[in-house]
Amino acid sequence: MATKKTISLVLAGMLLGTNLLVAQVNSTATTANSVSPVGNAGIQSGRNSNVPAGLQGVEVGGDDIVIPNAPMITPSSIIEISAVGMGVAPESTLSPAQALALAKRAAIVDAYRQIGEKMYGIRVNAQDTVRDMVLKNSTVKTKVMAVIRNAEIIETIYKDGLCQVNMELKLDGKRWYRILTGENF
């Protein structure tokens, strides 16, 4: 039961948290044993109760803590998520119309990616190679998996080979609250 509620709170925070912060709690410092909602989200610290005030959030699994920086979803709210996508026209196009179409498509995909990051979060994998105390190679890969429907393009600007698309998605708080918490009101 606590796991289901934890996941629901995390998902609700991810829907509204435009910039979710994931903090890794060091196993020698503080361990979070149980989750109990304080308001909408909170953690109860385990053996050591010296969790900094700024590190209040929801335990995800193991030592990961998610700290939303936006209010939690409520049944009466309408959630607006917006993004600005950018796309560059390739130089090897046959016509200016083709350049505009390709840049616009790239900008739309970029805006969808940003909305997906805001709704569902982003997975980051990083690898650094150090040899003789010198960084030789650094690789960062990101991945977003999202289903987005009914996003609306508010504005499209094309200038000097760069296309900018302003996109907005409105979500019904009543529906998402019911889905994420499993509660009827």
N, C-alpha and C positions, 0 to 999 in steps of 0.2 A: 504494500500500500504506500509506504514512504517512497519507494522507487518511482511509482507511477506519478505521485504528486511532485516529486523532484523534477522529473522529466517534463511534466506539464508546466511547472514554474519556469524552467529553463527555456522551453519553447516559447512561452508567453513573453519572457524577457527578450528573446531573440527577435520576436516579431516587432517589438517596439524599440529595442536597443539599436540605435543607428551605429553606435561604436561599442560593441561589446568588448569587454576587457577580460582576458583569461589570465589568471594569476596562478602560478605554481607554488604551492605551499611546501616548504622544505620539511622533510620528515623529521629533522632534528629540532625544528622550531615548534610548530604547532600542527596537530592533526585534527581534522574535522571528523568527528565520529557520527553524529546524527544531524538530521535536518529537521528543523521545526520552523514553520512560517512565523515571522515576526512582521506584522503588517502583511505584506505580500511575499516577501522573501527574506531569508536570514539563515545564519548558521549558528549552531551551538558548538563551541570549541570543546575538544576532548580533554586530555590530560593537562595540557598547559592552556590556561585561559588568557593568554596575552595576545589575542588576535587584534591587530590594529583596527581602529574604528573605520578606516577607509577600505578595509578588506572584508566587508560584510557582503555576502552574496549567497549563492546556492551551490551546494556540493553537487558536482556532476558525476564523478566517479573517481575513486582513488583519491588523489591529492589535487585534482583540478577544481578550481572555484570560478564560477562565472559571476561577474559583477556588472549588472546592467546599469547604464548611466541615464536611463529614461524611466518614466513611471511605468508601472505594470499595466497590462491590458484590463479594462473594465467592461462590463456588459453594456454600458451606455455610451461608449466612445466610438467614434469613427476614426480609424487610423489612416493617416495619409503618409505614404512613403514616396519620396521624390528622389530623382537621380538625374545627373547631367552626364550624358554620354558624348564622347568625342570620337570622331573618325576622320582619317586622313585619306584624301584621294590618291590612288597610286599614279605614278608618272606614266606608266605604259597603258594609258587608256586611248580608245579610238576617237572619243569625242568628249566635249565638256559635259554633255548630258550623262554619259557613262561614268565620268569621274564623280559627278554629283550623286548618282545613284549608288555607287560603291561606297563613297564616304558616308552617305546617309545610312546605309545598311550597317556599316561598321559602328556608327554612333548609336544606332538602335540596339545592337547586340551589346555594346558596352554599357548602356543604360540598364538593360535587362540584367546584366551581370551584377551591376551595383545594387539593384533592387533585391536580387537573389542573396547577395551578401548580407544585406540589412535584415532580410526576413529569416534566413536559415543559418547564417554564419558562414565562415570560410575556413577551410582546412588548409593549414600551412605545413609543409614539410621542408626542412632545411638541413643541409649537410655542409660542413666545413672540413677542409683537409689542411692540417698544419704539419709542416715538416721543418725541423731545425728551428722551431719557435717562430716560423714565418707562415702566414696564411698563403697556401698555394692555390686553393680552389674553394669557392663558395657558391653553392647552388640553393636557390629557393624556388619551390614549386607551390602554387596555390590551386585549389580546386573548389568549385561551387557547384552544388547540385540543387536545383530548385524547379518548381513548377509555378509559373506566373501566368495568370490570365487577367484580361480586362485592364491591362496597363494602358494609359492614355498618353499620347504624345501631345504635350502642351504647346511646344514651340520648336521650330527647326530654323537654325541659322547656318548659312553656308557662306564662307568668306575666305578667300585666298587658299583654296584647297582643303580647308578644315571645316567639317560639319559638326555642329553642336546640336544635340537633341535633348530637350527638357522633357522628362517623362514622370508621370505621377500614377500611383496606384492607391485606390481607396479600399480599405477593408472594413467590413462590418464588425464592430467590437462584440456585439451580441452573439454572432455566429462563431467567431474565433474563440471567445471566452468559453462557450459551451463545448467546442471541440477540444480545447486544450485542458480544461479542468474536469470535463465530464459531469458538470453540475447543470441542473435545470433550475431556472429561477422564475 
